[in-house]
Amino acid sequence: MTLATTQYSREHKRAGKVPVSTKIFQGIGGLPGSHKDFAFNTFLLLYYSQILGLPASIASLILGVCLLTDALTDPLVGAYSDNFKSRFGRRHPFMYAAAVPLGLCMFALFSPPSGASETVLMIWMFAFVMLTRLAFTFFVVPWNALAAEFSEDYEERTSIITFRVMVTWIGGVAFIFTMYSLVFPTTEAYAAGQLNPEGYPLFAICLGATVSTWCLLTTHLTRRETPYLLQPVEKTPAFNIADLVSQVLLALTLPNFRLLFIAVFLFAGIAGVGQVFDIYMNTYFWEFAGEDLRWFTLTIVGAAFAFATLPALQRRFQKHTILVWVLVTIMILAMIKVIFRFADVWPDNGETRLLVALIIHGSLSAYMLTIAAIMFGSMVADLVDEQEAQVHLRQEGVFSSAIGFSAKATSSLGLIIGGFLLDFVVAFPRGTQPGEVESATLTTLAITDGIVVPIMYFLPIYLLTRYTLTRDRLSEIQASLKRP
C-alpha cells in the first residue's frame, strides 16, 4: 500500500515544557466522554429496559448497529482531521462544530416522547444513539489527537495524559455525586432513586448542558497551542473516501499499533460488559440506594494515588510492562469482589461496613484503571513517531481514533453483550424493585459479572506481552526524524 509521504513542521518551536495550564485545559475535554460513559453504562439500558419497558436484547441490537457505524466513522474522521489544514489548525474546527449537537443529542436520548409505544421507543433510541455517536466522534477523535502533538518527550507525554485523566476523574466524580444526590435521591416510593422515572428529565438537561459546555471550553482554551502543533508543510490534496480508507489500513499494517488497538478494543469491550452489570449488581445484588452509590465517588482516592506513583513506576519500568501487570490485577480484583460474597467474607447487605469495604475495593480498582488509561494514551503518542519513521506519515487522528473507538466499545459493545446476557442468560425480570428478584437469578448475575466476564481479560494481557516499542527504541526513532 503506497500513500504520498508528508513533511510536518511547527509554526513556533516550544521553549521548555508544555504549560500545566494547557494540560489542564486539554484535560477538560475528557469530561464529555466521562459524562457520556456514565450515562450510557449506568443508566441507558436500565432506563429503556427497567423503566420504559424495552427488552434489553432489543436495546442491545440498536446499540450494536450504532457501533458498526462507529467502526467506520472513527478512523475516517481521524484520517480526515490528520490531513485537514486551516489557520485554526487541524483539530479545533471539528471540536467546535461537534460541541452543541452532541449536547442536544444526549438530551434527546434521555427525553423520549411520553407514553411512546415500543416501536417509537426503538426508533427514538436508534436515532439519538446514532447521532450522539457521530457527534462525539467529531469531537473526541481530534481532541485525542492533540495529546500526541503537544510533546515528543517520552515521559512528558505520560504527564499530559495524567493531567487529562486527573481532570476527567475530578469532574466525573463531581458529576456522579451530584446526580445521585440531587437528581436520583431516595424517595418514599423509590428506595433506589435510579429507578424513579421522574428524575430522568432533569438528568437529560444536566447531561446535555454540561457536555456541550466542556466541549466548548476545552476547544477555546487550547486554541493558543495551535502554533506549536505539527501541520503539513504543503497544502494537502483533496481527499476522497478511498484515500481515507487507505490511511486507516496503513495504520493497521504496523505491528505494535495493531497489537495495542486490538488489546484496547478487547479491554474496553470486557470492561463494558462489567459496567452494564454494575448498576444491576449495585441495585439488586448489593441493594444499594442512590445515596449509597454516591459515596463510591470516594474511589477517586485510588486515582489520586495513581497520579502520585506513576512517575516513579514509569522511570523504572517500560509502559507496556506496567500495563500488563495492571490488567492482571484488574482481573483478579474483579473476581475477588464476588468470590468474597459467596465465601461470606463481606458483611451482610445493609451494613455500613459493606459499603466501606466495597469503596476500598473500588479504590484499588480505580488505582489500576487510572494507570491503564494513562498508559494506553501515552503509548499511542509513541506509536505515531514510530509510524512517521517507517512510512513518513503522521496519523495522530487515526491512531487516537483507537482510543475513541475503544471508549465507545465500552459503552456500546459492552451494552450489546450485557443486554443479551441479562435477557437470555441471567433472565433478569423487567420492572422490578430491590428485594423482588429471586436469589437464583441474582446468583447467576453475580457469577456472570464476577467470574465469567473478568477471566476474558487474559486476551488483551497476552497481546500486550508481544508489544516491542521500548523507551530506548523510541529515542532512536525520534533522533532519526528530521523536521524542516
C-alpha positions in Angstrom: 0.0 0.0 0.0 1.5 3.3 -1.0 0.5 6.8 0.0 2.2 10.1 -0.6 4.7 11.0 2.1 4.2 14.2 4.0 6.6 16.6 5.9 5.4 18.3 9.1 6.6 21.4 10.9 5.5 23.7 13.7 5.0 27.5 13.3 6.8 28.1 16.6 9.2 25.8 18.5 8.2 25.5 22.1 10.8 26.6 24.7 10.6 24.4 27.7 7.8 22.1 28.9 4.1 22.2 28.0 2.4 24.6 30.4 0.5 23.0 33.2 -2.5 25.2 32.3 -2.5 23.7 28.8 -2.5 20.2 30.3 -5.5 21.1 32.5 -7.4 22.8 29.6 -6.8 19.8 27.4 -7.9 17.5 30.2 -11.3 19.3 30.3 -12.0 17.6 27.0 -12.2 14.3 28.9 -15.3 15.3 30.7 -17.8 15.0 27.8 -16.7 11.3 27.4 -16.8 10.8 31.1 -20.4 12.1 31.4 -21.5 10.2 28.3 -20.0 6.9 29.5 -21.6 7.3 32.9 -25.0 7.9 31.2 -24.6 5.1 28.8 -23.0 2.5 31.0 -25.1 3.2 34.2 -28.5 4.5 33.1 -29.2 3.9 29.4 -30.1 0.2 29.5 -31.6 0.5 32.9 -33.8 3.4 31.8 -35.0 1.9 28.5 -35.5 -1.6 29.9 -36.5 -1.4 33.5 -38.4 1.9 33.3 -39.7 2.3 29.7 -40.1 -1.5 29.2 -38.0 -2.0 26.1 -36.4 -5.5 26.1 -32.7 -5.4 26.9 -31.9 -7.5 23.9 -33.6 -5.1 21.5 -31.9 -2.2 23.1 -28.6 -4.0 22.7 -29.2 -4.7 19.0 -29.8 -1.0 18.5 -26.5 -0.2 20.2 -24.8 -2.8 18.0 -25.9 -1.2 14.8 -24.7 2.1 16.0 -21.3 0.5 17.0 -20.9 -0.6 13.4 -21.3 3.0 12.3 -18.6 4.0 14.8 -16.3 1.3 13.4 -16.4 3.2 10.1 -16.6 6.9 11.3 -13.9 6.9 14.0 -10.8 6.2 11.8 -12.3 8.1 8.9 -12.7 11.2 10.9 -9.2 10.7 12.3 -7.7 10.4 8.8 -9.7 13.4 7.6 -8.5 15.6 10.5 -4.9 14.4 10.0 -5.0 15.9 6.5 -7.1 18.9 7.3 -5.2 22.3 7.1 -6.5 25.7 8.2 -5.4 28.8 10.0 -7.2 27.3 13.1 -5.2 24.1 12.9 -6.1 20.5 12.1 -8.3 19.7 15.1 -10.1 22.6 16.6 -12.6 23.3 13.8 -14.1 19.8 14.2 -14.3 20.1 18.0 -16.1 23.5 17.8 -18.6 22.1 15.3 -19.5 19.0 17.4 -20.0 20.7 20.8 -23.6 21.9 20.6 -25.0 19.0 18.5 -23.5 16.5 21.0 -25.2 18.0 24.0 -28.6 18.3 22.2 -28.5 14.6 21.1 -27.7 13.4 24.6 -30.5 15.5 26.0 -32.9 14.0 23.5 -31.7 10.4 24.1 -33.0 10.6 27.7 -36.1 12.6 26.8 -38.2 10.2 24.7 -41.9 11.1 24.0 -44.2 10.5 26.9 -46.3 7.3 26.6 -44.4 6.2 23.4 -45.1 2.7 22.1 -42.3 0.1 21.9 -41.8 0.8 18.2 -41.5 4.6 18.8 -39.0 3.9 21.6 -36.9 1.7 19.3 -36.8 4.4 16.6 -36.1 7.2 19.1 -33.3 5.3 20.8 -31.8 4.3 17.5 -31.9 7.8 16.1 -30.3 9.6 19.0 -27.8 6.9 19.9 -26.6 7.1 16.3 -26.5 10.9 16.3 -24.8 11.0 19.7 -22.1 8.6 18.5 -21.5 10.6 15.3 -21.3 14.0 17.1 -19.0 12.5 19.8 -16.7 11.1 17.1 -16.2 14.5 15.5 -15.2 15.9 18.9 -13.2 13.2 20.6 -11.1 11.9 17.8 -9.5 15.3 17.1 -9.3 16.0 20.8 -7.4 12.8 21.5 -5.0 13.5 18.6 -4.0 16.8 20.3 -2.4 14.9 23.2 0.0 13.2 20.8 1.1 16.5 19.2 1.8 18.6 22.3 5.2 16.9 23.1 7.7 14.4 21.8 9.2 13.6 25.2 8.6 10.0 26.4 7.8 11.0 30.0 6.0 14.3 29.3 3.6 12.5 27.1 2.6 10.4 30.1 2.3 13.7 32.2 -0.1 15.1 29.6 -2.3 12.0 29.7 -2.0 12.0 33.5 -3.5 15.5 33.7 -6.1 14.6 31.3 -7.2 11.6 33.3 -6.9 13.6 36.6 -9.3 16.3 35.3 -11.6 13.7 34.0 -11.7 11.9 37.3 -12.3 15.0 39.4 -15.1 16.4 37.1 -16.6 13.0 36.6 -16.8 12.3 40.3 -18.4 15.7 41.0 -21.0 15.0 38.3 -21.8 11.5 39.5 -22.1 12.6 43.2 -24.4 15.5 42.2 -26.6 13.2 40.0 -27.1 10.6 42.8 -27.6 13.3 45.5 -29.9 15.7 43.7 -31.4 14.0 40.6 -31.9 10.4 41.8 -32.4 10.7 45.6 -34.2 8.0 47.6 -37.9 8.8 47.9 -40.8 7.2 49.8 -41.9 5.5 46.5 -38.4 4.6 45.3 -35.8 3.3 47.7 -33.4 3.1 44.7 -33.7 6.6 43.2 -32.1 5.4 39.9 -35.4 3.6 39.2 -37.5 6.8 39.6 -38.7 7.9 36.1 -39.3 11.4 37.4 -35.5 12.0 37.7 -34.7 11.5 34.1 -36.0 14.7 32.5 -33.7 16.7 34.9 -30.8 14.3 34.2 -31.2 14.9 30.5 -30.9 18.6 30.9 -27.9 18.4 33.2 -26.2 15.9 30.9 -26.7 17.8 27.6 -25.8 21.2 29.1 -22.6 20.1 30.8 -21.3 18.0 27.8 -21.6 21.0 25.4 -20.1 23.4 27.9 -17.0 21.2 28.5 -16.5 20.7 24.7 -16.6 24.4 24.1 -14.3 25.2 27.0 -11.5 22.7 26.1 -11.6 23.8 22.4 -11.5 27.5 23.2 -8.8 27.3 25.9 -6.4 25.1 23.8 -6.6 27.3 20.7 -3.4 29.1 21.8 -1.4 25.9 21.3 -2.1 25.8 17.5 1.2 27.4 16.5 3.1 24.7 18.5 1.3 21.8 16.8 2.5 19.9 13.8 1.0 20.9 10.5 1.6 19.5 6.9 4.3 21.7 5.3 2.4 21.8 2.0 -1.3 22.1 1.3 -2.7 18.5 1.3 -4.7 17.4 -1.8 -8.5 17.0 -1.6 -9.3 13.6 0.0 -11.8 11.1 -1.2 -13.1 8.1 0.7 -10.6 5.7 -1.0 -7.7 7.8 0.4 -9.2 7.8 3.8 -9.7 4.0 3.8 -6.1 3.5 2.6 -4.8 5.6 5.5 -6.7 3.5 8.0 -5.4 0.3 6.5 -1.9 1.7 6.5 -2.1 2.3 10.3 -3.1 -1.3 10.8 -0.1 -2.6 9.0 2.1 -1.5 11.9 2.5 -4.5 14.3 2.7 -2.5 17.5 -0.2 -0.3 16.7 -2.3 -3.4 15.6 -1.5 -5.1 18.9 -2.4 -2.1 21.0 -5.6 -1.4 19.0 -6.9 -5.0 19.5 -5.8 -5.0 23.1 -7.6 -1.7 23.8 -10.7 -2.9 22.0 -10.9 -6.2 23.9 -10.2 -4.5 27.2 -12.9 -1.9 26.6 -15.5 -4.5 25.5 -14.8 -6.7 28.5 -14.9 -3.7 30.9 -18.1 -2.5 29.2 -19.9 -5.8 30.0 -18.9 -5.3 33.6 -20.2 -1.8 33.6 -23.6 -2.9 32.3 -23.8 -5.3 35.2 -22.6 -2.7 37.8 -25.8 -0.9 38.1 -27.8 -4.1 38.3 -25.4 -5.6 40.9 -25.4 -2.4 43.0 -29.2 -2.0 42.8 -30.3 -5.6 43.2 -27.4 -7.8 44.4 -25.8 -5.4 46.9 -29.1 -3.5 47.4 -27.5 0.0 47.5 -29.7 3.1 47.2 -28.6 6.2 45.3 -27.4 7.8 48.5 -25.1 4.8 49.0 -23.8 4.8 45.4 -22.7 8.4 45.5 -20.1 7.5 48.1 -18.3 5.4 45.5 -17.0 8.7 44.2 -14.5 8.4 47.1 -12.7 5.8 44.9 -11.0 9.0 43.5 -8.5 8.4 46.3 -7.2 5.4 44.3 -6.9 7.6 41.2 -5.1 10.3 43.1 -2.6 7.6 44.4 -2.1 6.5 40.8 -1.2 10.1 39.7 1.3 10.3 42.6 3.0 7.0 42.0 3.0 6.6 38.2 6.0 8.9 37.5 8.2 6.6 39.7 6.8 3.5 38.1 7.5 4.8 34.6 11.1 5.7 35.4 11.7 2.1 36.4 9.6 0.1 34.0 8.5 0.1 30.4 5.0 1.4 29.6 3.7 -1.9 28.3 5.2 -3.8 31.2 3.3 -1.6 33.7 0.1 -2.1 31.6 0.3 -5.9 31.6 0.6 -6.1 35.4 -2.1 -3.6 35.9 -4.5 -5.6 33.8 -3.7 -8.8 35.6 -4.5 -7.1 38.9 -7.8 -5.6 37.5 -8.8 -9.2 36.5 -8.1 -10.5 40.0 -9.8 -7.7 41.8 -13.0 -8.2 39.7 -13.2 -11.8 40.6 -12.4 -11.3 44.3 -15.4 -8.9 44.7 -17.9 -11.7 44.0 -15.9 -14.6 45.5 -15.8 -12.8 48.8 -19.6 -12.6 48.9 -20.0 -16.3 48.2 -17.3 -17.1 50.8 -19.1 -14.8 53.4 -16.1 -12.5 53.7 -18.1 -9.4 53.1 -20.5 -8.0 55.7 -24.3 -8.5 55.1 -26.3 -6.3 52.8 -27.5 -3.1 54.6 -24.5 -2.9 56.9 -22.3 0.2 56.6 -19.2 -2.0 56.8 -20.2 -3.5 53.4 -20.3 -0.1 51.8 -16.9 0.8 53.3 -15.3 -2.5 52.2 -16.5 -2.1 48.6 -15.4 1.5 48.5 -11.9 0.3 49.5 -12.1 -2.4 46.9 -13.3 0.2 44.3 -10.3 2.5 45.2 -7.9 -0.3 44.4 -9.6 -0.9 41.1 -9.6 2.8 40.4 -5.9 2.9 41.0 -5.3 0.2 38.4 -7.8 1.5 35.9 -6.3 5.0 36.1 -2.8 3.7 35.4 -4.2 1.6 32.5 -5.9 4.7 30.9 -2.8 6.8 31.1 -0.6 4.1 29.7 -2.9 3.4 26.8 -2.9 7.1 25.8 0.8 7.6 26.2 1.7 4.5 24.2 -0.5 5.8 21.3 1.5 9.0 21.2 4.8 7.0 20.9 3.4 4.9 18.1 2.8 8.0 16.0 6.6 8.6 16.0 7.3 5.0 15.1 4.9 5.3 12.1 6.5 8.5 10.9 9.9 6.9 10.9 8.7 3.9 8.9 6.3 5.4 6.3 6.9 9.2 6.6 3.3 9.9 7.5 1.9 11.0 10.9 -1.6 9.8 11.7 -2.4 11.2 15.2 -6.1 11.3 14.3 -6.2 7.7 13.0 -4.2 6.4 16.0 -6.2 8.4 18.5 -9.4 7.0 17.0 -8.4 3.7 18.5 -9.0 5.3 21.9 -12.2 6.9 20.7 -13.4 3.6 19.2 -12.5 1.6 22.3 -14.2 4.1 24.6 -17.3 3.7 22.6 -16.9 0.0 22.7 -17.0 0.3 26.5 -20.5 1.8 26.2 -21.7 0.0 23.1 -20.1 -3.4 22.7 -20.4 -4.0 26.4 -24.1 -3.0 26.3 -24.7 -5.3 23.4 -23.3 -8.4 25.2 -24.5 -7.3 28.6 -28.1 -6.8 27.3 -28.2 -10.3 25.8 -26.7 -11.8 28.9 -29.3 -10.1 31.0 -32.2 -11.3 28.8 -31.1 -14.8 27.8 -28.6 -16.0 30.4 -29.5 -14.2 33.6 -33.2 -13.9 32.6 -33.4 -10.7 34.6 -37.1 -9.6 35.1 -38.1 -6.1 34.0 -39.9 -3.5 36.1 -38.7 -5.0 39.5 -37.6 -3.4 42.7 -34.8 -4.5 45.0 -35.8 -7.5 47.1 -38.2 -8.8 44.4 -35.7 -10.8 42.3 -35.2 -14.5 43.0 -31.9 -15.5 44.7 -31.1 -17.9 41.9 -31.3 -15.1 39.3 -29.1 -12.9 41.5 -26.5 -15.7 41.8 -26.4 -16.1 38.0 -26.0 -12.4 37.7 -23.1 -12.4 40.2 -21.3 -15.3 38.6 -21.5 -13.8 35.2 -20.3 -10.4 36.4 -17.6 -11.6 38.7 -16.2 -14.8 37.2 -17.1 -15.3 33.5 -16.5 -11.8 32.3 -13.3 -10.9 34.2 -11.5 -14.1 33.1 -11.6 -12.8 29.5 -9.0 -10.1 30.4 -6.5 -12.8 29.6 -6.8 -12.0 25.9 -5.6 -8.3 26.0 -3.0 -9.3 28.6 -1.5 -11.9 26.2 -1.4 -9.4 23.3 0.4 -6.7 25.3 3.2 -9.1 26.2 4.1 -9.1 22.5 4.5 -5.3 22.3 8.1 -4.2 21.3 8.3 -0.4 21.3 10.6 0.4 24.3 12.0 3.7 25.7 15.4 3.2 24.0 13.9 2.3 20.7 11.7 5.4 20.8 14.7 7.6 21.5 16.4 6.1 18.4 13.3 6.8 16.3 13.0 10.4 17.4 16.7 11.1 16.7 16.2 9.9 13.2 13.3 12.2 12.4 14.2 15.4 10.6 11.9 18.5 11.0 12.0 21.1 8.2 
